[in-house]
């Protein structure tokens, strides 16, 4: 590395948090998560990206492209390498094999090779689709994540999960494929709608419930400033959330054990997404799922009533739903849960909690408890 590159990287890391995801097998798949303001508008990140490829393709969606596509393209163009943009329609329906095939064919027409780099610029849908394509195109090419939503910044951009949906359920096709880097630019949060911002807060609440009682208390005490998107508070929240997820991924990259606790609220949540044909956003569905998991934990005498109520109250405080939308049938929801990819031997596994910060995974839910909880949550 020459003096100019070292100087650029020092500038890149100034006023930024760096979290290392260290993967042992093989270690070459380890990478950095960089968190700060106006990262994409700095020259330093281009130096780090330049090491990975000889050309770039930005994969983004119809919402993000008009806002940030040309800005990222212009920055990458400063190193005089080819940069193309491939746009997909915004929204969950783009997590489909048809979109994957369409993008892959565009990559072929652009003469993208195994030395090219994909850049996922967008929310969770873009990250999942771009990561999936990167993992299978020409038997894998490198990619980086530039998540533009709070949900993607604290969840889907970290950990290497990729996937697309089938009519039978969410993320039923996918791979584990780690990015080369994750660049979390907190400036993107300024353009998020209130609904999209709340979606991300749902996953941050999850981290507090499963991994850090102090984070949970921080969410309770600082809710006014967080809801106003205070910069220092958001940097702290995003950093703490990414650190929790990075620690878990390091210990269980392929979700064979510990990583399953990250699915708190997701068993019911994914079923609700499918049952509403994604009328509920991911964060909204997971919020209801977390209430359901807390109530099941309480029903089975694992979680005390006061802690269960604290979970429900915090979710309400951040203007997230706690009730299942009217019109959904219990049998329909149970049917989607039965096809959950996390089911083992036909048994649906739930992540429950003994107390805030102490999760566990179990298939041993007595008959009728899940159905009873779903009926209790119906609006």
C-alpha positions in Angstrom: 0.0 0.0 0.0 1.5 3.4 -1.0 1.5 6.6 1.1 -1.5 8.1 -0.7 -3.6 4.9 -0.1 -2.6 4.9 3.6 -3.5 8.6 3.9 -6.9 8.0 2.1 -7.7 5.1 4.4 -6.9 7.2 7.5 -9.2 9.9 6.3 -11.8 7.3 5.5 -11.8 6.0 9.1 -11.8 9.5 10.8 -15.0 10.0 12.8 -16.2 6.6 11.8 -16.8 3.4 13.6 -15.2 0.2 12.2 -16.5 -3.2 13.2 -14.6 -6.3 12.0 -16.5 -9.5 11.2 -13.9 -12.2 11.6 -14.7 -15.5 10.0 -12.3 -18.3 10.8 -13.1 -20.7 7.9 -11.7 -19.4 5.7 -10.4 -16.2 7.2 -10.2 -14.5 3.8 -14.0 -14.0 4.0 -13.6 -11.6 7.0 -14.6 -8.0 6.3 -15.2 -4.6 7.8 -18.4 -2.7 8.6 -17.8 1.0 8.4 -20.3 3.4 10.0 -20.4 7.1 9.7 -21.8 10.2 8.1 -21.4 11.0 4.4 -19.2 7.9 3.7 -20.3 7.6 0.1 -19.4 11.2 -0.6 -15.8 10.6 0.6 -12.9 9.6 -1.7 -11.5 7.1 0.8 -14.0 4.4 0.4 -13.2 4.2 -3.3 -9.6 3.3 -2.5 -10.8 0.4 -0.5 -13.3 -0.8 -3.1 -10.7 -0.5 -5.9 -8.7 -3.4 -4.5 -11.6 -5.8 -5.2 -12.3 -5.5 -9.0 -11.6 -3.9 -12.4 -15.1 -2.7 -13.0 -18.4 -2.2 -11.1 -22.1 -2.7 -11.4 -24.4 -0.9 -9.0 -27.6 -2.9 -8.4 -30.2 -0.6 -7.0 -34.0 0.0 -7.2 -36.4 2.5 -8.6 -36.7 4.4 -5.4 -33.0 4.7 -4.5 -31.6 5.1 -8.0 -33.0 8.7 -8.5 -31.7 9.7 -5.1 -28.2 8.2 -4.9 -27.4 6.2 -8.1 -25.6 8.9 -10.0 -23.8 10.1 -6.9 -22.3 6.7 -6.3 -21.6 6.2 -10.0 -19.8 9.6 -10.1 -17.6 8.7 -7.2 -16.6 5.4 -8.6 -16.0 7.0 -12.0 -13.2 9.0 -10.3 -10.9 6.0 -10.6 -11.5 5.7 -14.3 -13.0 2.2 -14.3 -16.3 1.2 -16.0 -19.4 1.7 -13.8 -22.9 0.6 -14.8 -26.2 0.8 -13.0 -28.8 -2.0 -13.1 -32.2 -0.9 -11.6 -34.9 -3.3 -10.3 -38.4 -2.3 -9.3 -38.7 -1.3 -5.6 -40.5 -3.6 -3.3 -40.6 -7.2 -2.0 -42.0 -8.6 -5.3 -38.5 -8.1 -6.8 -37.2 -10.8 -4.5 -38.1 -13.3 -7.2 -36.3 -15.7 -9.6 -37.6 -13.7 -12.6 -35.8 -10.6 -11.4 -32.7 -12.7 -10.6 -32.7 -14.1 -14.2 -33.4 -10.6 -15.7 -30.4 -9.0 -13.8 -28.1 -12.0 -14.6 -28.8 -11.5 -18.3 -28.1 -7.8 -18.0 -24.8 -8.7 -16.4 -24.0 -11.0 -19.3 -24.8 -8.2 -21.8 -22.5 -5.8 -19.9 -19.7 -8.4 -20.1 -19.5 -8.7 -16.3 -16.7 -11.2 -15.4 -15.5 -12.9 -12.3 -13.2 -9.9 -11.8 -16.1 -7.5 -11.6 -17.7 -6.2 -8.4 -21.4 -5.8 -7.6 -22.5 -3.0 -5.4 -25.8 -3.4 -3.6 -27.1 0.1 -3.2 -30.5 0.0 -1.4 -32.5 -1.6 1.3 -33.0 -5.2 2.2 -34.6 -6.3 -1.0 -31.7 -4.9 -3.1 -29.1 -6.4 -0.7 -30.7 -9.9 -0.8 -31.1 -9.9 -4.6 -27.6 -8.5 -5.3 -26.0 -10.8 -2.8 -27.8 -13.9 -4.2 -26.8 -13.0 -7.8 -23.2 -12.4 -6.7 -23.1 -15.8 -5.0 -24.3 -17.7 -8.2 -23.2 -15.6 -11.2 -20.2 -17.3 -12.8 -20.0 -19.4 -9.6 -19.6 -16.2 -7.5 -18.2 -12.8 -7.9 -17.4 -10.2 -5.1 -19.9 -7.7 -3.9 -20.2 -4.9 -1.3 -23.2 -3.6 0.6 -24.2 0.1 0.8 -27.5 -0.2 2.7 -29.7 2.9 2.4 -32.4 1.9 5.0 -32.1 1.6 8.7 -33.5 -2.0 8.5 -30.8 -3.0 6.0 -28.1 -1.1 8.0 -28.7 -3.0 11.2 -29.8 -6.3 9.8 -29.7 -7.7 6.2 -26.5 -6.0 5.1 -24.5 -7.8 7.8 -24.0 -11.6 8.0 -24.0 -12.8 4.4 -27.6 -14.1 4.1 -29.0 -13.7 0.6 -32.3 -14.9 -0.7 -35.4 -14.7 -2.8 -39.0 -15.6 -2.1 -41.3 -18.3 -3.4 -45.2 -18.2 -3.3 -44.9 -20.7 -0.5 -42.9 -18.5 1.8 -40.2 -15.9 2.3 -36.4 -16.5 1.6 -36.9 -20.1 0.7 -34.1 -19.9 -1.9 -30.8 -18.4 -0.9 -27.2 -18.7 0.1 -24.7 -17.7 2.7 -22.3 -15.4 0.9 -20.3 -12.7 2.7 -19.7 -9.2 1.2 -16.3 -7.8 0.9 -17.3 -4.8 3.0 -20.4 -3.0 4.3 -20.5 0.8 4.2 -23.2 2.2 6.5 -23.8 5.9 5.6 -26.0 7.4 8.3 -26.8 10.3 6.0 -29.2 8.1 4.1 -31.5 8.0 7.1 -32.5 11.6 6.5 -34.5 10.7 3.4 -36.3 7.7 4.9 -40.1 7.8 5.4 -41.4 7.5 9.0 -42.6 4.0 8.1 -39.2 2.8 6.8 -37.4 4.4 9.8 -39.7 2.5 12.2 -39.1 -0.7 10.3 -35.4 -0.5 11.2 -36.2 0.3 14.8 -38.1 -3.0 15.0 -34.8 -4.9 14.4 -32.9 -2.7 16.9 -35.5 -3.5 19.5 -35.0 -7.2 18.7 -31.3 -6.8 19.4 -32.1 -5.3 22.8 -34.5 -8.1 23.7 -32.1 -11.0 22.7 -28.7 -9.6 23.3 -28.4 -6.5 25.4 -30.6 -5.4 28.3 -28.6 -2.1 28.4 -29.6 -1.4 24.8 -33.2 -2.2 25.6 -33.1 0.4 28.5 -31.4 2.9 26.2 -34.2 2.5 23.7 -36.7 3.1 26.6 -34.9 6.2 28.0 -33.9 7.9 24.7 -37.0 7.3 22.7 -37.8 11.0 22.1 -34.3 11.7 20.6 -34.2 8.4 18.6 -37.6 9.1 17.0 -36.2 12.5 16.0 -33.3 10.7 14.4 -30.6 12.4 16.5 -27.3 11.7 14.8 -25.3 10.7 17.8 -28.0 8.5 19.1 -28.5 6.8 15.7 -24.7 6.2 15.4 -24.7 4.5 18.8 -27.8 2.4 18.0 -26.5 1.3 14.6 -23.1 0.5 15.9 -24.3 -1.5 18.9 -26.8 -3.4 16.7 -24.1 -4.3 14.1 -21.7 -5.4 16.9 -24.3 -7.7 18.4 -25.0 -9.3 15.0 -21.3 -9.4 14.0 -20.5 -11.3 17.3 -23.2 -13.8 16.6 -22.3 -14.3 13.0 -18.6 -14.9 13.9 -19.7 -17.7 16.2 -22.3 -19.3 13.9 -22.0 -18.1 10.3 -24.4 -20.7 8.8 -27.1 -20.6 11.4 -26.5 -24.0 12.8 -27.0 -23.0 16.4 -26.5 -19.6 18.1 -27.4 -17.5 15.1 -31.0 -18.8 15.3 -31.6 -16.3 18.2 -31.6 -13.5 15.5 -35.0 -15.0 14.4 -36.8 -13.7 17.5 -40.2 -12.5 16.3 -39.5 -13.8 12.8 -41.3 -17.2 12.8 -44.7 -15.5 13.2 -43.4 -12.4 11.5 -42.5 -14.1 8.2 -45.8 -15.9 8.2 -47.6 -12.6 8.6 -45.6 -11.1 5.7 -46.7 -14.0 3.5 -50.3 -14.1 4.7 -50.7 -10.4 3.9 -48.9 -10.7 0.6 -46.3 -8.3 2.0 -48.9 -5.7 2.9 -47.2 -5.7 6.2 -43.6 -4.5 6.0 -40.8 -6.7 7.5 -40.4 -4.5 10.5 -44.2 -4.3 11.2 -44.6 -8.1 10.8 -41.6 -8.8 13.1 -42.9 -6.3 15.7 -46.1 -8.3 15.9 -44.0 -11.5 15.9 -42.0 -10.2 18.8 -45.1 -9.5 20.8 -46.3 -13.0 20.0 -43.0 -14.6 21.1 -43.0 -12.5 24.3 -46.6 -13.6 25.1 -45.7 -17.3 24.4 -42.7 -16.9 26.7 -45.0 -15.5 29.4 -47.7 -18.2 28.8 -45.1 -20.9 29.4 -43.8 -19.2 32.5 -40.4 -18.4 31.1 -40.9 -14.6 31.1 -42.4 -12.6 33.9 -45.4 -10.4 33.2 -43.7 -7.1 33.8 -40.9 -7.9 31.3 -43.5 -9.0 28.7 -45.4 -5.8 29.1 -42.1 -3.7 28.8 -41.6 -5.4 25.4 -45.1 -4.6 24.2 -44.9 -1.0 25.5 -41.5 -0.3 23.8 -42.8 -1.6 20.5 -45.9 0.6 20.9 -43.7 3.6 21.8 -42.0 3.4 18.5 -45.3 3.4 16.6 -45.0 -0.2 15.5 -48.0 -2.6 15.4 -48.7 -5.1 18.1 -51.9 -6.7 16.7 -52.5 -9.0 13.7 -54.5 -7.2 11.0 -58.1 -8.1 10.8 -59.2 -10.7 8.3 -56.3 -13.1 8.7 -57.3 -16.6 9.8 -55.3 -18.5 12.4 -55.2 -21.6 10.2 -53.8 -19.5 7.3 -51.0 -18.1 9.5 -50.2 -21.5 10.9 -50.0 -22.9 7.4 -47.3 -20.4 6.5 -45.4 -21.1 9.7 -45.3 -24.8 8.8 -43.3 -24.0 5.6 -40.9 -21.8 7.5 -37.3 -22.7 6.3 -36.2 -22.8 10.0 -38.6 -25.7 10.7 -36.7 -28.9 11.6 -38.3 -32.4 11.1 -41.7 -30.7 10.5 -41.5 -28.9 13.9 -41.6 -25.1 14.0 -38.9 -23.7 16.2 -39.6 -20.5 18.2 -37.1 -18.1 19.8 -38.4 -17.3 23.2 -36.9 -15.3 26.2 -36.4 -16.1 29.8 -35.7 -12.4 30.5 -34.7 -9.4 28.4 -31.3 -10.3 27.1 -31.6 -14.1 27.6 -33.1 -15.9 24.6 -33.4 -19.6 23.8 -34.7 -21.7 20.9 -37.2 -24.4 21.3 -39.6 -26.6 19.3 -41.4 -27.6 22.5 -44.5 -25.5 22.5 -47.5 -27.3 23.9 -50.5 -27.8 21.5 -52.8 -24.8 21.3 -50.4 -22.2 22.8 -49.3 -20.7 19.4 -52.9 -20.8 18.1 -54.1 -19.2 21.3 -51.5 -16.5 21.1 -52.4 -15.7 17.5 -56.0 -15.4 18.4 -55.2 -13.1 21.3 -53.2 -10.8 18.9 -55.9 -10.6 16.2 -57.3 -7.1 15.9 
